[in-house]
Amino acid sequence: KFEYLLPVANAKKGTISTRDLYFETEKTGDAIVFKANTPNGAFVQKYTLKGEYGIDYDVSFQGLDGVLSKDKNVVELNWENYLDKVEYNTTYERNYSTVYFKESDDDPDNCSCTGDDTIEKTKKVNWVSHSHQFFNTTLMAKDGFPEMIASTQVFDVDNADMKKVTSKLAIPFNQGSSETFGMHFYIGPNEFERLQAYESDLEDIIPYGWSIFGTINRWIMRPLFGFLSSFIGGLGIVILLMTFIVKALLYPLSYKMLYSQAKMQALKPQIEQIKKKVKGDAQQQQIETMKLYRETGTSPLGGCLPVVIQMPIWFALYRFFPASIDFRQESFLWANDLSSFDIFAWLPMEIPFYGSHLSLFTLLWAGTTVIYTYYNSRHMDYSAQPMMKYIQYLMPIMFLFFFNNFAAGLTCYLFFSNLFNILQTIVTKNYIIDQDKVLAEIEANKKKPKKKGGFQERLQAELQKQQRIAKERDAKGKK
C-alpha cells in the first residue's frame, strides 16, 4: 500500500486517500506521469527511471490550496509492505528484515528485527528503507521528511507473510498554488558499494553487525572478499584463500601458542616427579607446579591468546555470510547457498534445536575439532582439573546443534580453519620447533633471577595462603 491522505475538510474521515482517485497517465521518454484532476486543480506523481535501480519521484500539488484544509501544513504518506518468505533460511530472513531510517543529524537507526516495534521521529528524516535480508526499497527526500512513524509487526512462523513494515511520512504542504516535493526511490539489492554511492549512510542497512564486529565486516572482510573474488570465480575457493590469509597473519601468535605447549610438554617429566613427591596433597601439588612454571618462564595460559584474538573474527563472520548478497544462491561442493545452511541429507523427523537436515560442513568441523583437540592436548596435564580433559571433547558436540543451522559459508570457513590448524600444528611441532632448544631455554630460565610479583607469583602466594588456612582449620578441629 502506497497512498497519500489528503486533508480535505468536508471528507467523511477528514482525509481522502489517493488510492480512491482516478489517475490519467502520460509517458514521456523514461518518465511516466500519473495525474488525478479535481475541479480546482490536480494531484500529480511523476516517476523517472534513473540508473539501474533508481527512480526519481516527484509529487506535485497544483491548485489544491483551495481544496486542502487551511490548518494543515503536511500531507501524510502511508506506506505499507507485507514481507514474503523468499529465502530458504527463514530464521536469517526474519532477523535481518525491518524498517531503517536516518535522521539528518544522526546515524541510521532501525525498528526491532525480532519483535513488534514503533518509532516516532519529529526531526527531519533523510530516508526510510523497507529492507529485506538481501533487497530493499528506500525512499529518499531531497529536503527531508519533517516527521516519521516507522513500525514493524512480526507474524507467527506459520503465517504466509513474515512481517508487516509500515512508514508514515509527512510531506510538507505550504498552501501554495503549485508545490512540488522531490524524492528518489532505490529499489534493488543490498550491495555495499551501490548503496554507499548515495553518500547518505544507506549502506548501513546491510546487517553486518554492531560495534567492532560490524567494523571488521565492513572494512576488512568485505574488501578482502571483494578483492579475492575479483579474480577467482568460485566463492568456495575464495573462502579457502581467505582462511589461509587469516591463518598466515595469525601464525606468529599460533607459533607462540605451540611453543608454549612444547615447553609444557618438556616439563611433563618434572611435573610427574612433583606428583610422586607430594602424592595425595592436591593443593601442595598445585603450589609446586606453579613454582616450576615460574622458575622456567612457562605459562599454562600461553596458548589462549590466538583463540582470543580470533574470536572477534568468528563473531563477525557469523553476521557476514548471511548479510552479504554476494553469497546468496552461490554454490560450493554440496552446498547450494553459502548464505544459508548446507543440506547434505534430510532427516526423517524434526529434532528440537537441531532441525530436520544434516549440515555436512558442520559435521566436518566437529570431526576436525575433535582431531585437533586430541592431537593438541596429548601432552597436557589435567591432573588438577581432570574434567577439562572430557569437556573439551563435549564442546564440538554441543555446538553441532548451533552450527547445523548456520550459514554454509561460515561452517565452511571453520572447517577450513581446522584443517589449517592441524597442518600448522603438525609442521610446527615436528619440523620447526627444536625440542633440544626448548629444554635448553627452560634450564637457562631456571638460572635467571626472578622478578618479584607477576600473575604466577600472586597465584602461588594465594595457593600457599589457602593451604595455610586449611592446615590451621585442621589443627583446630583436632583440638
C-alpha positions in Angstrom: 0.0 0.0 0.0 1.4 3.4 -1.0 -1.2 6.2 -0.5 -1.4 9.8 0.3 -4.1 11.0 2.8 -5.2 14.4 1.5 -6.6 16.6 4.3 -10.0 17.7 3.0 -12.3 19.4 5.5 -15.6 18.1 4.2 -14.4 14.5 3.8 -16.1 11.9 6.0 -12.9 10.9 7.8 -11.2 14.2 7.3 -9.0 12.8 4.6 -9.3 11.4 1.1 -6.9 8.6 0.1 -5.2 8.9 -3.3 -6.0 5.2 -3.9 -9.6 6.2 -4.3 -8.8 8.7 -7.1 -8.7 8.1 -10.8 -5.3 8.9 -12.4 -4.7 9.7 -16.0 -1.2 8.7 -17.3 1.2 10.2 -19.8 4.6 8.7 -20.8 7.5 10.8 -22.0 10.9 9.2 -22.6 11.9 7.5 -19.3 9.2 9.2 -17.3 5.6 8.5 -16.6 3.1 10.9 -15.0 0.0 10.0 -13.0 -2.4 12.9 -12.7 -5.6 13.0 -10.7 -7.7 16.0 -11.7 -10.1 17.8 -9.3 -12.5 20.6 -10.2 -9.9 23.2 -9.0 -6.5 21.5 -9.5 -4.6 18.3 -9.7 -2.5 15.9 -7.6 0.4 14.7 -9.8 3.0 11.9 -9.3 6.0 11.7 -11.7 8.3 8.7 -11.9 11.5 8.9 -13.9 13.9 6.0 -14.4 17.3 6.8 -13.0 20.2 4.4 -13.4 19.8 0.6 -12.9 17.8 0.6 -9.7 16.8 4.2 -9.2 13.6 6.2 -9.8 13.3 10.0 -9.4 9.9 10.6 -7.8 8.1 14.0 -7.6 4.8 14.8 -6.0 3.1 18.0 -7.1 0.1 19.8 -5.6 -1.4 22.0 -8.4 -4.2 24.4 -7.4 -5.0 22.4 -4.3 -4.5 25.3 -1.9 -8.2 26.0 -2.1 -9.1 22.3 -1.7 -6.9 21.1 1.2 -7.6 22.2 4.8 -6.1 25.6 5.6 -5.0 24.4 9.1 -2.8 21.6 7.7 0.8 22.1 6.5 1.6 18.4 5.8 0.1 15.6 3.8 0.6 12.1 5.2 2.2 9.3 3.1 1.1 5.9 4.3 3.5 3.2 3.0 2.9 -0.5 4.0 4.7 -3.7 2.9 3.9 -7.3 3.7 7.3 -9.1 3.5 7.1 -12.5 1.9 9.2 -15.5 2.8 11.7 -15.5 0.0 14.9 -17.2 1.3 15.3 -20.8 2.3 16.6 -20.0 5.7 13.7 -18.1 7.2 15.4 -17.6 10.5 18.0 -15.3 9.0 15.3 -13.7 6.8 13.2 -12.9 9.8 16.1 -11.5 11.9 17.5 -9.3 9.1 14.3 -7.6 7.8 12.9 -4.4 9.2 12.5 -0.6 8.7 15.6 1.5 8.6 15.8 5.3 8.6 18.2 8.2 9.0 17.7 11.5 10.7 19.7 14.3 9.1 21.9 14.9 12.1 22.3 11.3 13.3 23.4 7.8 12.3 21.0 5.4 10.7 18.7 3.5 13.1 16.0 0.8 12.7 13.0 -0.8 14.2 13.4 -4.1 16.0 14.2 -7.0 13.8 12.8 -9.7 16.1 9.7 -8.2 17.6 6.9 -5.6 17.1 8.2 -2.1 17.4 7.2 1.5 16.6 9.5 4.5 16.4 8.3 8.1 16.0 10.6 11.0 14.9 9.7 14.6 14.8 13.0 15.8 13.4 13.9 15.8 9.7 14.5 12.3 8.3 16.6 11.9 5.1 15.4 8.5 4.1 13.3 5.5 5.0 14.1 1.9 3.9 11.9 -1.2 3.9 14.7 -3.7 3.9 14.6 -7.5 3.4 17.6 -9.7 4.0 19.2 -9.1 0.6 16.9 -6.4 -1.0 15.4 -3.1 -0.1 13.1 -0.4 -1.2 14.3 3.0 0.0 12.5 6.4 -0.3 14.8 9.4 0.0 13.7 13.0 0.3 15.8 15.8 -1.2 14.8 18.2 1.6 13.9 15.5 4.2 10.7 14.3 5.7 9.6 16.6 8.6 8.1 13.7 10.6 8.0 9.9 10.5 6.4 7.0 12.3 8.0 3.6 11.5 6.7 0.3 12.7 7.2 -3.4 12.3 4.8 -6.2 13.1 6.2 -9.8 13.3 3.8 -12.6 12.3 3.8 -16.2 13.6 6.1 -18.6 11.8 3.1 -20.4 10.3 1.8 -17.2 8.7 2.1 -16.9 4.9 3.7 -13.5 5.4 6.7 -12.9 7.5 6.3 -9.3 8.7 4.5 -6.1 8.0 6.6 -3.0 7.8 5.0 0.5 7.8 6.2 4.0 7.4 4.0 7.1 7.8 5.8 10.1 6.4 4.9 13.8 6.5 5.1 15.6 3.1 5.2 19.4 3.5 2.4 21.5 2.0 2.6 25.2 2.5 -0.8 26.1 1.0 0.9 27.3 -2.3 -0.9 27.2 -5.6 1.8 25.0 -7.1 4.2 23.0 -4.9 6.5 20.0 -5.8 8.2 17.7 -3.3 11.2 15.9 -4.8 12.1 12.3 -3.7 14.1 9.3 -5.0 13.5 5.6 -4.9 16.1 2.9 -4.7 14.6 -0.5 -5.4 17.3 -3.1 -5.6 19.9 -5.4 -3.9 21.7 -4.7 -0.7 25.1 -4.2 -2.4 27.5 -2.2 -0.3 29.3 -0.1 -3.0 26.0 0.6 -4.8 24.3 1.9 -1.6 27.5 3.7 -0.4 27.4 5.7 -3.7 24.4 7.6 -2.4 26.6 9.2 0.3 23.9 9.1 2.9 25.0 6.1 5.0 22.5 3.9 3.2 25.0 1.0 3.2 24.3 0.7 7.0 21.1 -1.1 6.3 23.2 -4.2 5.5 23.2 -6.1 8.8 26.9 -6.7 9.2 26.6 -6.3 13.0 27.3 -3.7 15.6 30.5 -2.3 17.2 33.8 -3.9 16.4 32.1 -6.9 14.6 30.4 -4.6 12.1 33.6 -2.6 11.6 35.6 -5.8 10.8 32.9 -6.9 8.3 32.6 -3.6 6.5 36.2 -2.5 6.3 38.2 -5.8 6.5 36.3 -8.9 5.4 34.1 -7.2 2.7 37.1 -5.6 0.9 39.2 -8.7 1.2 36.4 -11.0 -0.2 35.7 -8.5 -2.9 39.4 -8.3 -3.9 39.8 -12.1 -4.0 36.5 -12.7 -5.8 37.5 -10.2 -8.5 39.9 -12.7 -10.0 38.6 -16.0 -8.6 35.2 -17.2 -9.8 34.2 -19.8 -7.1 33.4 -18.2 -3.7 34.2 -21.5 -2.0 37.8 -21.1 -3.2 37.7 -17.5 -2.0 36.7 -18.7 1.4 39.6 -21.2 1.3 42.1 -18.4 0.4 40.5 -16.1 3.0 41.1 -18.7 5.7 44.7 -19.2 4.6 45.3 -15.4 4.7 43.9 -15.1 8.2 45.9 -18.1 9.4 49.1 -16.7 7.9 48.6 -13.4 9.6 47.9 -15.0 12.9 50.7 -17.6 12.6 53.1 -15.6 14.9 50.6 -16.0 17.6 49.9 -19.6 16.7 53.7 -20.3 16.9 53.8 -18.7 20.3 51.0 -21.0 21.4 52.6 -24.1 20.1 56.0 -23.1 21.6 54.3 -22.7 24.9 52.8 -26.2 24.5 56.2 -27.6 23.7 57.6 -26.1 26.9 54.7 -27.7 28.8 55.5 -31.0 27.1 59.1 -30.7 28.1 58.1 -30.1 31.7 55.9 -33.1 31.9 58.5 -35.4 33.4 59.3 -32.9 36.2 55.5 -32.5 36.9 55.3 -36.2 37.2 58.1 -36.1 39.8 56.2 -33.5 41.7 53.1 -35.7 41.7 55.1 -38.6 43.2 56.8 -36.3 45.7 53.5 -34.8 47.2 51.2 -37.7 46.4 47.8 -37.2 47.9 48.1 -33.5 48.5 46.5 -31.8 45.5 46.9 -28.3 46.9 50.7 -28.7 47.5 51.0 -30.3 44.1 49.5 -27.1 42.5 51.9 -24.9 44.6 54.9 -26.9 43.5 53.7 -26.9 39.8 53.2 -23.1 39.8 56.6 -22.7 41.3 58.1 -24.8 38.5 56.2 -22.7 35.9 57.6 -19.5 37.3 61.2 -20.8 37.5 61.1 -22.0 33.9 59.3 -19.0 32.5 56.4 -21.1 31.3 52.7 -20.1 31.3 49.9 -22.7 31.2 47.8 -19.9 29.6 50.3 -19.2 26.8 48.1 -21.0 24.3 44.9 -18.9 24.9 45.9 -15.7 23.1 45.5 -16.9 19.5 42.0 -18.2 20.3 41.0 -14.9 22.0 42.4 -12.9 19.0 40.3 -15.0 16.5 37.0 -14.7 18.4 36.0 -11.3 17.1 36.7 -12.6 13.5 34.4 -15.6 14.2 31.6 -13.4 15.6 32.0 -11.0 12.7 31.8 -13.8 10.1 28.7 -15.1 11.8 27.0 -12.0 10.6 29.0 -11.5 7.4 27.9 -14.6 5.3 24.1 -14.3 5.8 24.2 -10.5 5.3 26.3 -10.4 2.1 24.2 -10.8 -1.1 27.4 -12.0 -2.8 27.0 -15.4 -1.2 23.2 -15.6 -1.9 22.5 -18.7 -4.0 26.2 -19.3 -4.6 27.1 -23.0 -4.5 30.2 -24.8 -3.4 30.5 -28.6 -3.4 27.2 -29.9 -1.9 26.1 -26.5 -0.5 23.6 -24.8 -2.8 23.6 -21.5 -1.0 26.5 -20.2 1.0 24.3 -17.6 2.8 22.2 -20.4 4.2 22.8 -23.8 5.8 24.0 -26.6 3.6 21.8 -29.7 3.3 23.7 -33.0 2.9 20.8 -35.2 3.9 17.3 -34.8 5.2 16.3 -36.5 8.5 13.0 -38.4 8.8 11.9 -36.0 11.6 12.5 -32.6 13.1 14.9 -32.7 16.0 14.4 -29.9 18.6 17.1 -27.3 18.5 18.8 -29.1 15.6 16.5 -29.2 12.6 15.4 -31.7 10.0 18.6 -31.8 8.0 22.3 -32.6 8.3 24.9 -30.0 7.6 28.0 -31.8 6.4 30.2 -28.8 6.8 29.2 -28.7 10.5 29.9 -32.4 10.9 33.3 -32.0 9.3 34.0 -29.0 11.5 33.1 -31.0 14.6 35.1 -34.0 13.5 38.3 -32.0 12.8 37.8 -30.1 16.0 37.9 -33.4 17.9 41.0 -34.5 16.0 42.8 -31.1 16.6 41.9 -31.2 20.3 43.2 -34.7 20.7 46.5 -34.0 18.9 47.0 -30.7 20.6 46.3 -31.9 24.2 48.0 -35.3 24.2 50.8 -33.9 26.4 48.7 -31.6 28.6 48.5 -32.2 32.3 44.8 -32.4 33.5 45.5 -33.9 37.0 44.4 -30.6 38.7 41.2 -30.4 36.6 40.5 -33.9 35.2 37.1 -32.9 33.9 38.6 -30.5 31.4 40.0 -33.4 29.5 36.5 -34.5 28.7 34.7 -31.2 28.5 36.9 -30.1 25.6 35.6 -33.0 23.5 31.9 -32.3 24.5 32.1 -28.7 23.2 32.1 -29.5 19.5 29.3 -32.0 20.0 27.2 -29.3 21.8 27.9 -26.8 19.0 26.6 -29.2 16.4 23.1 -28.0 17.5 24.0 -24.4 16.8 26.1 -24.6 13.7 23.8 -27.0 11.9 21.6 -24.0 11.0 24.4 -21.5 10.4 25.3 -20.2 7.0 27.3 -22.7 5.0 29.9 -20.0 4.3 30.7 -19.8 8.0 30.8 -23.5 8.7 32.9 -24.0 5.6 35.3 -21.3 6.9 35.5 -23.0 10.3 36.2 -26.4 8.7 39.0 -25.0 6.5 40.3 -23.2 9.6 40.6 -26.5 11.5 42.4 -28.1 8.6 45.0 -25.3 8.6 45.2 -25.6 12.4 46.0 -29.3 12.2 48.5 -28.7 9.4 50.2 -25.8 11.2 50.4 -27.8 14.4 52.0 -30.9 12.8 54.5 -28.9 10.8 55.5 -26.5 13.6 55.8 -29.1 16.3 57.7 -31.7 14.2 59.8 -29.6 11.8 60.1 -26.0 13.2 60.3 -26.2 17.0 63.6 -27.7 18.2 62.9 -29.7 21.4 66.5 -29.5 22.5 66.4 -25.7 22.3 63.2 -25.7 24.3 64.9 -27.8 27.1 67.9 -25.5 27.0 65.7 -22.4 27.3 63.9 -24.0 30.3 67.2 -24.7 32.0 68.5 -21.2 31.3 65.4 -19.7 32.7 65.9 -21.6 36.0 69.2 -19.8 36.4 67.9 -16.3 35.7 67.0 -14.0 38.7 63.2 -13.9 39.1 61.3 -10.6 39.1 59.0 -10.1 42.1 55.3 -10.0 41.5 53.6 -11.2 38.4 50.5 -13.3 38.0 52.1 -16.7 38.7 53.7 -15.5 41.9 50.5 -14.0 43.1 48.6 -17.2 42.3 51.3 -19.2 44.1 51.1 -17.0 47.1 47.3 -17.3 47.2 47.5 -21.1 47.0 50.0 -21.1 49.9 47.7 -18.9 51.9 44.8 -21.2 51.3 47.0 -24.2 52.2 48.0 -22.4 55.5 44.3 -21.6 56.3 43.3 -25.2 55.7 46.1 -26.6 58.0 45.1 -24.2 60.7 41.5 -25.3 60.4 42.5 -28.9 60.6 44.6 -28.2 63.7 41.7 -26.5 65.4 39.5 -29.4 64.5 41.9 -31.9 66.1 41.9 -29.9 69.4 
